[in-house]
């Protein structure tokens, strides 16, 4: 009976050892897979950060170009307003001169008719 019990114990011990070895191998394999997934995740995060950094840089360049264009357009509008004011002033002077000339012509025509 003791011999049978010892034999059964040995079989169970070997079986337990095999299960433990198998579990340890699966655990090692899972750790390798987790490590590989972490590496891929870190690489993807780095690539994403690189893309975001590049997109931000491009946006900053584009924003600066827009600011320059706005400034240029504001300067152009300002110069156009000055030109309009100058033309209005010239128009007023010309209208006044035309009125004076018409008045002088009217007086000359009156003198000529007499």
QUINOR-V36668 format. One record per helix or strand. SS is the DSSP state (~ for helix, > for strand). FROM is the first residue (numbers start at 1). TO is the last residue. If there is no record, write none. Layout:
# QUINOR-V36668
ss=SS from=FROM to=TO
ss=SS from=FROM to=TO
This chain:
# QUINOR-V36668
ss=~ from=2 to=113
